[in-house]
Amino acid sequence: MSNKERIIDINIPNKQLESVEELADFIENELKPPSRIKWILIYFMVGLAGGVGLGAFIGWWWIK
């Protein structure tokens, strides 16, 4: 695999163990994609549940 085919190229310095730990922390904390999809799904499910609940309430009230 050549360098042109790689998406991410990370070089780990061989200087100190501390710099490798900092690099690992950076990868864990900063390179994670944001979890926006999780929150979009939560808002969708809450909205859907609210809509179903409101529809059931209006249906119950209308039939009553």
N, C-alpha and C positions, 0 to 999 in steps of 0.2 A: 504494500500500500504506500503510495507516494504521499508527500506532504500536501499536494493539491487535492487529494481525495479525502483528507481528514477534515472533520468538522471542528474539532477542538484539539489543540496541541498544547499540552502542559509539560513544561520542563521543571523537574524538581531539583532545586539546588542541593549540592552535596556539602554545603558549608557547615551548618549546625542542625541539630535535631529540632531546635526551637523554630527555625524557619520552616521545616517540614510540618510541624504541628500548626503553625500559623496558616500554611497553605491548605492543610486539611480543614481547619476551621473556616477558612474563606470559602472553600468548595461546599462545605455543609451549609453554611449560613447565607451566602450571597448568590450562589449559582442555582439555587432551587427556584423553579418557576413559581410565580405567585399562584395561590390557590383560589383564583377568582371563580373558577368553574364550580368549586365546592360551594361558595357563597351564592352563586347564581342558582344552583340546584336547591339550596336551602330556601331562598326567597321564592322560587317557583313552587316548591312543595307547600310552604306556608300559605302562599296566595291561593293555590289550588284547594288546600284544605279549608281555608276561609271561604272561598267561593262555594264549595260544596256545602259547608255548614250554613252559609247564608241562604243558599238555594233550598236546603232542607227546611230551614226556619220559615221562609216565605211560603213554601209549599204547605207546610203544616198549618200556618196561619190562614192561608187561602182556603184550605179544605175545611178547617174548623168552622 
